[in-house]
């Protein structure tokens, strides 16, 4: 099942920023605003990358072009010093009126909220396969990605664009979809933007016919995870989807499922292998 570029762009725009306040590090948040759900979107080119993160970078650039007064000066600029790649600058944006320059790091994540992992709310947010975490990403941003702007090789590169490094404002655009344990209420979250909550998660042993047999399901490819479930037109029975996801669970991959209930409502859930 493939989904249109417009549906994918809508999924990117509909995903909320994980924080509501500028309380992380010293970097202000970059918010995507101006989008109204259900309204016609501008036509944008289809992404060519297959990796989810790169596809979201494509849609971020489309957002900047159509919803802001900013121009993309640089995108995915590798910083190389003496043949060694130090890292990559996600975006440099220029505000066309004020001529302000912004260095924006874009993050687009899917997190499981696991109360048994760590001690703080941010500790509890991990990747569906336990290979990622919010804290690990924040640490990388603070120690590697934002400081990259001040490397000598970056300064030399910026000079070619006549950009004064001291005038660059660094921002973080951190979009995320958070999946809670089925019985945890969203009001339990204090640090995370409640608008990020996208669904719930269960363990494979909890995915039973008794509890879910009356629903219809679809398991999208990862590159389509941000798409809203109501755009899907292909649905499978519980027995069919159980057969489809069984190899993934065996290989320690947690599938995302879209679920359509008998009353026609849609839900998103992860079935985790661990």
Protein Blocks (a to p, Z undefined) as FASTA:
>chain_A
ZZdfklmmmmmmmpccfbfbdcehjbdcdddehiaghiacddddddfbfbfklmmmmmmm
mmmmmmcccdcfbghiacdeehiafbdcfbdcddfklopacddddddddddddfkgojbf
klmpccfklpacfklmmmmmmmmmmmmmmgmklmmmmmmnopafklpccddddddddddd
fklcfklpmkbcfklpgbdcddfklmcfklmmmpccddddfklmmpcfklpcbdcdfklm
mmmmmmmmmnopacddddddfkopacdddddfZZ
